[in-house]
Amino acid sequence: MATKVLMVCLGNICRSPLAEGVFRHLSDPSNFIVDSAGTANYHTGAAPDSRSIAVAAKNGINISNQKARQLTRDDIATFDHILVMDQQNRIDALALCNTQEERHKIELLTSSSGHNTSHVPDPYYGDENDFDTVFELVYSCCEAWLTKH
């Protein structure tokens, strides 16, 4: 049975779509099912930010067909691992949990990486260089996570 992994950021248009695309690119689809969501509903139904689409495409990954959605209580119950981009995403996801078992599903994407950072920075108000930096960080974090699982 495939392991279900959910990538979570704030609006589900920058970081978590990149993380979903990278994770899908790096993992075996017979072993992992991956999706993404945002803790807020700002962009529900929207495609990823054009800069996320561009940086993914530049690295051979197509995320243009993804659609933003909000994290739900059902996601907490359904997914085996919920990988959040920062502490606020973690707090918001934990607020949807009913049990200790559910709380244990939630972790920072960076926690397995060995990077000297506790979060994936939000590039939304930045420029293309910020999206390149986030892509590289997400890529190495996904590789590290997959190595440990």
N, C-alpha and C positions, 0 to 999 in steps of 0.2 A: 504494500500500500504506500502510495506517495506521501511524502511529508509536505504539509501545507504551510507556506511561509507568506506573511503579509508585511509589506514595507509601508511605514507610516511617517508622514510629515504633516505640516500644518494644512496646506491647501490642496495637496495632491496634484500639483502641476510642475514642480521643479525637482525636488530631491527624491521623493518616493517613486515617481515614474522612471527616473534614471536608475534607481536601485532595482526596481522591478525588471527593467530592460537588461541591465547588467547581470542580475542574478539568473534570469532566463537564459541569457547568452552563455553563462559559465556552467550552468547546471544541466543535468540529464533530466529531460521532461518525464521520464518514466520513474524517476526518484523524487522529483520535486514539482509541486504546483505553486506558482507564485502569483501574487496580486499586489495591488497597492491601494491606499486610501489616505484621506486627510482627516485630521481631527476636527476641522472646521468645514462648513458647507459653502464657502465662498465661491468655489468654481465648479460645483457639481455639474457634470455633463460636458465640461469643457475639455479640449485636447490639452496635452502638456504645453507649457510655455515654449514658445518658438525657439528660445535659446537652448532649452533642454533637448528638444528634438534635434537641433543642429549639432550639438556636441555629441549626442548619441550617434547620429548619422556619420559624423566625422570619424567615429570609432567603430563603424560597421554594425551599428545596432539601430533597429527601427522601432521607435516608440510612438510614432505618429498616430497609431490607431487606438491608443489608450484613451480612456475617458475618466475624468476626475469623479470621485465619489467620497462620501463621508464615512468614516469609521463607525461601525454599528456594534451594538451589543452582540448580535449574531456572529460578527467577525471574531469577537473574543472567544466565543464558544467553539467556533468552527476551525480556526487556524491553530496549528501546533506551535508555531513560533511567530511572534509579532516583533519585528525589528524596527525600532523608532529612531528618528534622526537626531533628536535632542531631548533634554530633560523635560521641557514643557510638554512635548509629545508624549513622553513617558507618563507624566502626571495625568494628562488627559485620558490616555488609554487605561491607566490603572483605575480611574474613576468609573469605568464601565465594568470592572471586574466584580464578580460576586463571591469568588472563592480564592483561597491561597493558590490552588492549582492554576487558576487563570492568571493570577498575578505573576506566577513564575514563567509564564509564556512570554512576557514582555521584557525586552532587553534593548539596550542601545546597540545600533549597528556597529558602532566603533568599539564595543567592549571586547570583541575577539581579535581586534586588528593589530594590537601592539603599537598603534600610532599614539603620539603624544597629544591627543585631543580627545575630549569627552563627548564631542558631538560633530555632526555634519553641518557646517554653516549654511544658512539659507542664502542662496545667491540671488534671490528675486530682485533686490534693489541694486544689484551689482552689474557688472558688465560681462562680456564673453569670457574674459580671463577667470572670473569667479566661477563660471559654469565649468570651465576646463579643470580648475582646481577641485571642485566638487565631484566631477566625473572621476578624476584620478583617485580621490579619497574613497568614493563609493566602490569603485572597481577593486581596490586593494582590500577594503573591508569585506566585500562579498567573497573574494578569494579566500581570505583568512577564515571567514565563517564556514564556508564550504569545506575547507581543510579540516576543521574541527568537528564537522558533522558528517 
